[in-house]
Amino acid sequence: MLLDLIDYVDSYAISEDHGWLKPDPRLTQVALQDLAARPERTWMVGDDPKSDGQAARAAGMAWIRVGDGDGPGDLNISNVAELRAVMRARRAETA
């Protein structure tokens, strides 16, 4: 499923690849530097309010929460499959 999304993703950072656990701010800094992006224009996608939500908020990034129902994310989706539509819509907005 994630490979279907790879064409829509400019960069990603996986905590295990760097040896830091979220919400360690170094992980979001790596992703932002790799993108040369501003945090306010970048999304953190994840399901855990502590590790994902706190990391996103600490970095000034929007958090797309993957999980059941409404939640504390800036945007809440039920599953990763919904992310493709969100990404397409965002690309269309900025094109």
ZAMARGU-4260 file (C-alpha; in steps of 0.2 Angstrom, whole numbers, plus 5000, padded with zeros to 4 digits):
<rodrens>
0) 5000/5000/5000 | 5014/5012/5005 | 5022/5010/4988 | 5007/5016/4979 | 5009/5032/4988
5) 5028/5034/4985 | 5025/5045/4969 | 5016/5058/4980 | 5029/5058/4994 | 5044/5070/4992
10) 5053/5064/5007 | 5051/5053/5023 | 5061/5049/5038 | 5059/5033/5048 | 5065/5034/5066
15) 5073/5016/5066 | 5084/5022/5051 | 5091/5036/5061 | 5092/5028/5079 | 5081/5042/5086
20) 5063/5038/5093 | 5049/5050/5090 | 5045/5063/5097 | 5064/5067/5096 | 5065/5083/5086
25) 5080/5078/5077 | 5070/5066/5066 | 5058/5080/5060 | 5073/5091/5057 | 5081/5078/5046
30) 5065/5077/5036 | 5064/5096/5034 | 5082/5098/5030 | 5080/5084/5016 | 5065/5093/5009
35) 5073/5111/5012 | 5055/5114/5018 | 5047/5125/5030 | 5038/5115/5044 | 5021/5125/5041
40) 5021/5117/5024 | 5025/5100/5029 | 5014/5085/5036 | 5018/5072/5049 | 5008/5056/5045
45) 5005/5044/5059 | 4993/5036/5072 | 5001/5039/5089 | 4996/5056/5098 | 5012/5055/5108
50) 5025/5050/5096 | 5018/5057/5080 | 5007/5071/5086 | 5019/5078/5099 | 5033/5077/5086
55) 5023/5087/5073 | 5017/5100/5085 | 5034/5103/5092 | 5041/5105/5074 | 5027/5117/5069
60) 5021/5104/5056 | 5003/5098/5053 | 4998/5081/5059 | 4988/5069/5049 | 4981/5057/5061
65) 4978/5039/5054 | 4965/5030/5065 | 4947/5026/5069 | 4935/5041/5069 | 4939/5059/5075
70) 4954/5062/5084 | 4966/5076/5089 | 4975/5077/5072 | 4975/5093/5061 | 4967/5081/5049
75) 4960/5064/5053 | 4959/5049/5041 | 4953/5032/5044 | 4967/5022/5035 | 4982/5025/5024
80) 4972/5022/5009 | 4964/5039/5011 | 4980/5048/5011 | 4981/5046/4992 | 4966/5057/4990
85) 4972/5070/5002 | 4989/5071/4993 | 4981/5072/4976 | 4970/5086/4982 | 4985/5095/4990
90) 4995/5094/4974 | 4980/5100/4964 | 4979/5115/4975 | 4997/5120/4974 | 4999/5116/4955
</rodrens>
